Amino acid sequence: MPDIINLLPDYLANQIAAGEVVQRPASVVKELLENAIDARATSIQLIVKEAGKQLVQVVDNGIGMSETDARMCFERHATSKISSTEDLFRIRTMGFRGEAMASIGAVAQVELKTRTQAADTGTRILVEGSTVTLQEPAVVPAGTSIAVKNLFFNVPARRNFLKTNAVEMRHVLDEFQRVALAYPEVSMTLYHNDMEVFNLPAGKLSQRIVGVFGNNYKEQMAYCEEDTSFLSVRGYIGKPEFARKTRGEQFFFVNNRFIKSGYLNHAVMTAFEGLLPKESHPFYVLFIDIEPEKIDINVHPTKTEIKFEDEKTVYAIVHAAVRKSLGQHNIAPSLDFEGDVNFAPLQPIRLQGGGQSDFDAGSSFNGFSTPASPKRASTEGWEQLYEPLRQQPAAEERRTSASTTMSLLDDAFAAEAPAATNKAVQIHQKYLLVQVKSGVLIIDQQAAQERILYEKYIASLQKKTGASQVLLFPQTLELSPADAVLLKEMATEFKDMGFQFEDFGGNTIILNGIPADIQAANEKELLEELIEQYKNNLATLKLDKKENLARAMAKRLAGRMQTRMSDLEMNSLVDKLFACQVPNYTPGGQKTLVIMELSQLHELFLKG
């Protein structure tokens, strides 16, 4: 039997390695920026064209490379950071595997220019598909410049799998931001298609956070620090009132290396427990310094996942550090050990109607003693509790027939049409209850709104029929550089939906109009939330631009619509829901309605 096992040629082995190391332009950005950091650069420029598909260039003023090193860096498993097995467990540098340059050179056209600080001349090398086509002396500045052109030019199948420029640029910005946050002492700039996106001077971490995410972060940051013999934690957390509905700026760095850890994120979220609005996520940038021997960073090709020797201790320290910071900044409630809780004055219990309970802080109640002359509490607030029971529907609303609504149901619900005299009842401004033949139809008010709005906005985007209402006072909006790039690339879709805005230079826009059917209030906040939701969808779902934007808009607006509704508004909502193509579910798959059968109701009273 002939031998069938052969050694792979170098170019093919490099392309296979590139499959793990170089997945998209952002992978190249990550590797080149990490190499510049390891070269002790104090100034780094990142130049990108066509979201990195055409060009990714990193220019640094680091220590540079000799002629031999410049040639050797393109060989597989060539590295300056590991010389023994023990070094694997003492790694504090960034790129250490020695596969990055070989992998990049296998799937792109690369130009390397480098010179050490002591040398008079430097070296220029051209590599194309793992082949060195040119190596010559050159007069170049001290440091290193690496230009990666036409990524995947020789692997067209891989190039076809790249996403749109907007998606790929989003990944490039993510990698740039992570390195920028990890090394605030290094000045960094980013240019995309000859336009300056970031210009971050060297400074403190707080200044770098503001430079990356915008001036509105100045007021929301609280410093966090905890030192122990096992590890130290430092960084900034966001105040609860600035929490967002989507998971936005949340960063963990271990020994200045960005990591993803749901376990540590849980430690932070539990520290915020009781302080955040429902389904909100806080901002944080936290750095963990720990001995390299107590972690394993060689777990994942991208090195964003690591293992801790003692995860429970790390969890406890991070949780304690965040909780301590919240207490120091008077954000979290703290215990007063000097006060006597038995005799503390009671605070008035406010009702929605504006009244107070019988235990009024201004009354004569003072602990266990009986007041000499009990004070009768005001009943003004209590009367408003019974107001909905006294209100009778207007004659016009009573005549609104629910049969029109239910006639639009599919066969599964057609038999459940309520009688014409039945009307919807609102529960806690969240649910609508309607009597049907077999029991009760329960509608999730927010989910129903989301389905209705989604179908409306997806139609507007497809037909380009979105109407606008012009704002009486145009709003000036300063966005983060990443959000500004996204909005400009999505300008057509936003305008098709009904938004009107103009570029004011830099990262600032002037918002002149919003979709016609949106109530004019907090327009700036709406646009910011819409962009945030769009980015969140981008990270978790594979959707085209229009689908993503329609979903984001529907979700954000539906979240604002948990209000008390009149009978006419409730019937209108039910009408619109069942006029939808898919009335039973939101675009994300959440149920909009359920039917509770009479038999289920009977069982509730028979149990126990």
C-alpha positions in Angstrom: 0.0 0.0 0.0 1.5 3.3 -1.0 2.1 6.1 1.6 -0.8 8.6 1.7 0.3 11.1 4.4 2.2 14.1 3.0 3.5 17.3 4.6 1.6 20.4 3.5 3.5 23.0 1.5 4.2 26.2 3.5 1.8 28.4 1.5 -1.1 26.0 2.2 -0.2 25.6 5.9 -0.2 29.3 6.2 -3.6 29.7 4.6 -5.0 27.1 7.0 -3.5 29.0 9.9 -4.9 32.2 8.5 -8.4 30.6 8.7 -8.1 30.9 12.5 -6.1 34.0 12.9 -7.4 36.2 10.0 -11.2 36.0 9.8 -11.9 39.5 8.6 -10.2 42.9 8.3 -10.7 43.5 12.1 -8.5 40.5 12.8 -5.6 42.2 10.9 -6.2 45.4 12.8 -6.1 43.5 16.1 -2.8 41.7 15.3 -1.0 44.8 14.0 -2.1 47.0 16.8 -0.9 44.4 19.4 2.4 44.2 17.7 2.8 48.0 17.7 2.0 48.0 21.5 4.6 45.2 22.1 7.1 47.3 20.1 6.8 49.9 22.9 5.3 52.5 20.6 4.0 55.8 22.1 2.2 56.9 18.9 0.1 54.6 16.6 -1.8 55.5 13.4 -4.4 53.1 11.9 -5.3 53.8 8.3 -8.3 51.9 6.8 -9.9 52.0 3.4 -13.1 50.3 2.4 -13.6 49.0 6.0 -10.2 47.3 5.7 -11.0 45.2 2.6 -8.7 47.4 0.4 -6.2 48.6 3.0 -5.3 48.2 6.7 -2.1 50.1 7.6 -0.6 50.5 11.0 2.3 53.0 11.5 4.1 53.2 14.9 7.2 54.8 16.4 8.3 51.7 18.3 11.7 50.0 18.5 11.5 48.8 14.9 13.2 45.6 13.5 16.5 44.7 12.1 16.8 43.4 8.5 16.9 39.8 9.7 14.0 40.2 12.1 11.9 41.9 9.4 12.4 38.8 7.1 11.9 36.3 9.9 8.6 37.8 11.2 6.8 36.3 8.1 7.9 32.7 9.0 5.5 30.4 10.8 5.8 30.2 14.6 8.4 33.0 14.6 8.2 35.1 17.7 10.4 37.2 19.9 8.3 36.6 23.1 8.7 32.9 23.8 11.9 30.9 24.2 10.9 28.2 26.6 7.9 26.3 27.9 8.0 28.4 31.1 7.5 31.5 29.1 4.0 30.3 28.1 3.0 30.8 31.7 4.6 34.2 32.2 3.2 36.0 29.2 2.4 39.7 29.6 2.8 40.7 25.9 0.0 40.8 23.4 0.9 38.9 20.2 2.9 35.9 21.2 1.9 32.9 19.0 4.1 33.9 16.1 1.5 33.1 13.4 0.0 36.6 12.7 2.4 37.9 10.1 2.8 34.6 8.4 -1.0 34.2 8.2 -1.6 37.7 7.0 1.1 37.4 4.4 -0.6 34.2 3.1 -3.9 35.9 2.2 -2.9 39.5 1.4 -0.4 41.8 -0.3 1.8 43.1 2.5 4.3 46.0 2.5 6.6 46.2 5.6 8.9 49.2 6.3 10.9 49.3 9.4 14.0 50.8 11.1 15.5 50.5 14.5 16.2 53.6 16.5 20.0 53.1 16.2 20.2 52.2 12.5 20.7 54.8 9.7 18.7 52.9 7.1 15.8 50.5 7.4 14.3 47.6 5.4 11.4 47.4 3.0 9.8 44.0 2.2 7.0 43.0 -0.1 5.1 39.8 0.5 2.3 38.4 -1.7 0.6 35.0 -0.9 3.4 33.8 1.4 6.0 34.7 -1.2 8.6 37.4 -0.5 8.8 39.3 -3.8 11.1 42.1 -2.7 13.5 42.9 0.1 15.7 46.0 0.0 17.3 48.7 2.1 15.2 51.8 2.4 15.2 55.2 4.0 12.3 55.1 6.4 11.4 56.7 9.8 12.3 54.9 13.0 9.6 52.4 13.9 7.4 50.1 11.7 4.8 50.6 9.0 2.8 47.6 7.8 0.3 48.0 5.0 -2.0 45.0 4.3 -3.7 45.4 0.9 -6.5 43.5 -0.9 -7.3 41.0 1.9 -8.2 37.5 0.7 -7.2 38.5 -2.9 -6.1 34.9 -3.5 -9.0 33.2 -1.5 -12.1 34.6 -3.3 -14.4 32.3 -1.3 -13.3 33.9 1.9 -13.6 37.4 0.5 -17.2 36.6 -0.5 -18.1 35.8 3.1 -17.2 39.3 4.3 -20.1 41.5 5.3 -21.0 45.0 4.2 -18.6 47.8 4.8 -20.8 49.1 7.7 -20.6 45.7 9.5 -16.9 45.2 8.9 -16.1 48.8 10.0 -18.0 48.1 13.1 -15.7 45.3 13.9 -12.6 47.4 13.1 -13.8 50.1 15.5 -14.4 47.5 18.2 -10.8 46.3 18.0 -9.4 49.8 17.8 -11.4 50.9 20.9 -10.3 47.9 22.9 -6.6 48.6 22.3 -7.1 52.4 22.8 -8.8 51.8 26.2 -6.2 49.3 27.4 -3.3 51.8 26.6 -4.4 55.4 27.3 -0.7 56.4 27.6 -0.3 55.8 23.8 -1.6 58.4 21.4 -3.7 56.8 18.7 -5.5 58.0 15.6 -7.8 56.2 13.1 -8.5 57.3 9.5 -11.2 55.7 7.4 -11.3 56.5 3.7 -9.1 59.6 4.4 -11.5 60.9 7.1 -10.3 61.2 10.7 -12.5 59.1 12.9 -10.5 59.2 16.2 -7.7 61.4 17.4 -6.8 60.3 20.9 -3.9 62.0 22.6 -2.0 60.2 25.4 -3.6 60.8 28.8 -5.4 59.2 31.7 -7.9 56.4 31.5 -10.8 58.8 32.2 -9.7 61.1 29.3 -9.4 58.1 27.0 -12.9 56.9 27.9 -14.4 60.3 27.1 -12.3 60.5 23.9 -13.6 57.1 22.7 -17.2 57.3 23.7 -18.0 61.1 23.8 -18.3 64.0 26.3 -21.6 62.7 27.7 -19.5 60.1 29.6 -17.9 62.7 31.8 -20.8 62.8 34.2 -21.6 59.2 34.4 -18.3 57.6 35.5 -17.5 56.5 39.0 -13.9 55.3 39.8 -13.5 51.7 41.0 -10.5 50.3 42.7 -9.7 47.3 45.0 -6.2 45.9 45.8 -5.7 42.4 47.3 -2.8 40.0 47.5 -4.5 37.8 44.9 -5.3 40.5 42.3 -6.2 44.1 41.9 -9.2 45.8 40.1 -9.3 49.3 38.8 -11.3 51.2 36.3 -14.6 53.0 35.9 -18.2 52.0 36.2 -21.3 53.9 35.0 -23.9 55.4 37.4 -27.2 53.5 37.3 -29.2 56.4 35.9 -27.1 56.3 32.7 -27.7 52.6 32.1 -28.9 51.6 28.7 -31.5 49.1 27.5 -28.9 47.3 25.4 -25.6 45.8 26.3 -23.3 48.6 25.2 -19.9 49.7 26.5 -18.8 46.9 28.8 -15.1 46.0 28.9 -13.0 43.6 30.9 -9.2 43.7 30.6 -6.9 41.1 32.3 -3.3 42.2 32.4 -4.3 44.8 29.7 -5.7 42.2 27.4 -9.4 42.5 26.4 -11.4 39.4 27.4 -15.0 38.3 27.2 -16.5 36.7 30.3 -20.1 36.2 31.1 -19.0 35.0 34.5 -17.4 38.3 35.5 -20.2 40.3 33.8 -22.6 38.5 36.2 -20.4 39.6 39.1 -20.8 43.3 38.0 -24.6 42.9 37.4 -25.2 41.4 40.8 -23.3 44.3 42.4 -25.8 46.7 40.6 -28.8 44.6 41.8 -31.6 46.8 42.9 -30.1 49.9 41.4 -30.8 49.4 37.7 -34.1 49.8 35.8 -35.5 46.6 34.4 -33.5 45.1 31.5 -30.8 47.8 31.7 -27.1 47.4 31.4 -24.4 49.6 33.0 -21.3 50.9 31.5 -18.0 49.6 32.8 -14.3 49.5 31.9 -12.5 47.3 34.4 -8.9 46.2 34.5 -7.8 43.1 36.5 -4.1 42.7 37.2 -3.1 39.2 38.2 0.0 37.0 38.1 0.3 35.4 34.7 0.8 32.0 36.3 -2.7 32.1 37.7 -4.4 32.4 34.3 -4.3 30.6 30.9 -4.6 32.9 28.0 -3.7 30.3 25.4 -7.3 29.0 25.2 -8.8 30.6 22.1 -7.2 31.6 18.8 -8.3 35.2 19.3 -7.1 35.2 22.9 -10.3 36.8 24.1 -11.2 33.9 26.4 -9.0 32.9 29.3 -9.2 30.5 32.3 -8.6 31.6 35.9 -7.0 29.3 38.4 -9.5 30.4 41.0 -12.6 31.8 39.4 -14.7 32.1 42.5 -12.1 34.4 44.2 -11.9 36.6 41.1 -15.7 36.8 41.0 -15.9 37.8 44.7 -13.3 40.5 44.4 -14.8 42.0 41.3 -18.2 42.0 42.8 -16.9 43.6 46.1 -14.9 46.3 44.1 -18.0 47.4 42.2 -20.2 47.4 45.2 -17.7 49.4 47.2 -17.4 52.0 44.4 -21.2 52.3 44.3 -21.3 52.9 48.0 -18.4 55.4 48.0 -20.1 57.5 45.4 -23.4 57.5 47.3 -25.0 55.4 44.6 -25.8 52.3 46.5 -27.7 52.5 49.8 -25.5 52.0 52.8 -26.3 50.9 56.4 -26.1 53.5 59.1 -24.9 51.7 62.2 -25.2 54.8 64.4 -28.9 55.3 63.9 -31.6 53.4 65.7 -33.8 51.8 63.0 -36.6 51.2 65.5 -37.1 54.9 66.0 -36.2 56.2 62.6 -38.9 58.5 61.2 -41.1 56.9 58.6 -41.2 58.3 55.2 -44.5 59.1 53.5 -45.8 56.5 51.1 -46.6 58.4 47.9 -49.5 57.3 45.7 -49.8 57.9 42.0 -52.6 60.2 42.7 -50.4 62.4 44.9 -51.9 61.4 48.3 -50.1 59.9 51.3 -50.8 56.9 53.5 -51.9 57.1 57.1 -48.3 57.0 58.2 -47.4 60.5 57.2 -43.9 61.6 58.1 -45.4 64.9 59.2 -47.9 63.3 61.7 -47.3 62.7 65.4 -46.3 59.0 65.0 -43.1 58.5 66.8 -42.1 54.9 67.3 -44.1 52.8 69.8 -45.9 55.7 71.6 -49.5 56.3 70.8 -50.2 59.8 69.5 -52.3 62.0 71.8 -54.5 63.2 68.9 -54.4 61.0 65.9 -54.2 63.0 62.7 -56.6 61.9 60.0 -54.7 61.4 56.7 -55.9 63.3 53.6 -58.2 61.2 51.4 -57.6 63.3 48.3 -55.2 60.7 46.9 -57.4 57.7 47.7 -60.3 59.0 45.7 -58.3 58.9 42.5 -57.9 55.1 43.0 -61.6 54.6 42.4 -61.7 57.0 39.4 -61.4 54.2 36.7 -64.3 52.3 38.3 -66.6 55.3 38.1 -65.6 56.2 34.5 -68.1 55.0 32.0 -67.1 54.5 28.3 -68.3 57.1 25.9 -71.2 56.2 23.7 -69.0 56.2 20.7 -66.5 53.9 22.3 -69.3 51.5 23.4 -70.5 51.2 19.8 -67.0 50.1 18.7 -67.5 46.5 17.7 -64.8 44.0 18.7 -66.1 41.7 16.0 -64.3 43.8 13.4 -61.1 43.1 15.3 -61.5 39.4 15.7 -62.7 38.9 12.1 -59.1 39.5 11.2 -57.8 36.6 13.2 -56.6 33.4 11.6 -58.5 30.2 11.9 -56.8 29.4 15.2 -58.4 32.4 16.9 -61.5 33.0 14.7 -63.8 31.1 17.2 -62.6 33.3 20.0 -64.3 36.5 18.9 -65.6 38.4 21.9 -69.1 39.8 22.0 -69.7 43.2 20.6 -70.5 44.5 24.1 -67.2 43.3 25.6 -64.3 45.7 25.9 -60.6 45.4 26.7 -59.4 46.0 30.3 -55.9 47.3 31.0 -53.9 45.7 33.8 -50.9 47.6 35.3 -50.4 49.5 32.0 -48.8 46.3 30.7 -51.5 43.8 29.6 -54.9 43.9 27.9 -57.6 41.4 28.8 -60.5 40.7 26.5 -63.3 38.1 27.2 -63.6 35.5 24.4 -65.8 32.5 24.0 -63.5 29.9 25.6 -61.9 32.1 28.3 -59.8 35.3 28.3 -57.5 36.7 25.6 -54.4 38.3 27.2 -52.3 40.7 25.1 -48.8 42.0 26.0 -49.2 45.7 25.3 -45.6 46.4 24.6 -45.1 43.2 22.5 -48.2 44.1 20.5 -46.9 47.6 19.9 -43.6 46.2 18.7 -45.2 43.9 16.1 -47.5 46.7 14.8 -44.6 49.3 14.6 -42.3 46.8 12.9 -44.6 46.0 10.1 -45.3 49.7 9.6 -41.6 50.7 9.5 -40.4 47.7 7.3 -43.1 48.8 4.8 -41.9 52.4 4.9 -38.3 51.3 4.3 -39.1 49.0 1.4 -41.4 51.5 -0.3 -39.4 54.6 0.8 -42.6 56.3 2.0 -41.6 57.4 5.5 -43.2 60.8 6.3 -41.4 63.4 8.5 -42.4 66.1 10.9 -40.1 69.1 11.0 -38.9 70.0 14.5 -39.7 73.5 15.6 -36.2 73.7 17.2 -33.5 71.5 15.5 -31.5 69.4 17.9 -27.7 69.3 17.9 -26.4 65.8 18.5 -22.8 65.0 19.3 -22.2 61.3 18.7 -19.3 59.0 19.5 -17.0 58.5 16.5 -18.3 55.0 16.0 -21.9 56.0 16.0 -21.2 58.9 13.7 -19.6 56.5 11.1 -22.6 54.2 11.4 -25.2 57.0 11.0 -23.5 58.4 7.9 -23.3 55.0 6.3 -27.0 54.4 7.1 -28.1 57.9 6.1 -30.4 56.7 3.3 -32.2 54.2 5.4 -32.7 56.6 8.2 -34.2 59.2 5.8 -36.4 56.6 4.2 -37.9 56.0 7.7 -38.6 59.7 8.2 -35.5 61.1 10.0 -34.1 64.4 8.6 -30.5 65.4 9.6 -27.5 67.1 8.2 -23.8 66.8 8.9 -22.4 69.6 11.1 -18.8 68.5 10.8 -16.8 66.0 12.9 -19.1 63.8 14.9 -21.9 66.3 15.2 -25.2 66.3 13.3 -28.2 68.6 13.3 -31.5 66.7 13.7 -34.2 68.6 11.8 -37.1 66.1 11.6 -38.4 62.8 12.9 -41.0 60.2 11.6 -44.4 61.9 11.5 -46.2 59.6 13.9 -43.7 59.9 16.8 -44.5 62.3 19.6 -42.0 65.2 19.5 -40.2 64.7 22.8 -36.6 63.6 23.7 -35.7 63.4 20.0 -32.0 63.2 20.8 -32.5 60.4 23.2 -34.6 58.5 20.7 -32.0 58.7 17.9 -29.2 57.6 20.4 -31.3 54.7 21.6 -32.2 53.7 18.0 -28.4 53.6 17.1 -27.7 51.6 20.2 -30.4 49.1 19.5 -29.2 48.8 15.9 -25.7 48.0 17.0 -26.9 45.5 19.5 -28.9 43.7 16.7 -25.8 43.9 14.5 -23.8 42.0 17.1 -26.4 39.3 17.8 -28.4 38.8 14.6 -27.7 38.4 10.9 -30.1 40.9 9.4 -30.0 43.2 6.5 -30.0 47.0 7.1 -33.7 47.6 6.6 -34.8 44.6 8.7 -32.4 45.6 11.5 -33.5 49.3 11.5 -37.2 48.4 11.4 -36.7 46.0 14.4 -34.6 48.5 16.3 -37.1 51.3 15.8 -40.1 49.2 16.8 -38.4 47.9 19.9 -37.4 51.3 21.1 -40.7 53.0 20.5 -42.7 50.1 22.0 -40.7 50.4 25.2 -42.0 54.0 25.5 -45.6 53.2 25.1 -46.5 51.6 28.5 -49.2 54.2 29.3 -52.8 54.2 30.5 -55.0 53.8 27.5 -58.6 54.7 26.8 -61.2 52.2 25.7 -60.9 53.5 22.1 -57.1 53.2 22.2 -57.2 49.6 23.5 -59.7 48.5 20.8 -57.6 50.3 18.2 -54.5 48.4 19.4 -56.2 45.1 19.2 -57.5 46.0 15.7 -54.1 46.9 14.5 -52.4 43.8 16.0 -54.7 41.4 14.2 -54.3 43.3 11.0 -50.6 42.4 11.0 -49.3 39.6 8.9 -47.9 37.8 11.9 -50.0 39.0 14.9 -49.0 36.2 17.3 -45.3 37.1 17.8 -42.9 40.0 17.9 -40.1 40.1 15.2 -37.8 38.6 17.9 -40.1 35.7 18.5 -41.8 36.8 21.8 -45.5 36.0 22.1 -47.8 39.0 21.8 -50.9 37.2 23.1 -52.1 34.1 24.9 -55.5 32.6 25.5 -56.4 31.3 29.0 -59.1 28.7 28.8 -62.0 28.6 31.2 -60.8 25.2 32.3 -57.4 26.7 33.3 -59.1 29.4 35.3 -61.2 26.7 37.1 -58.0 24.8 38.0 -56.5 27.9 39.7 -59.3 27.9 42.2 -59.5 24.2 42.7 -55.8 23.7 43.7 -54.6 23.9 47.3 
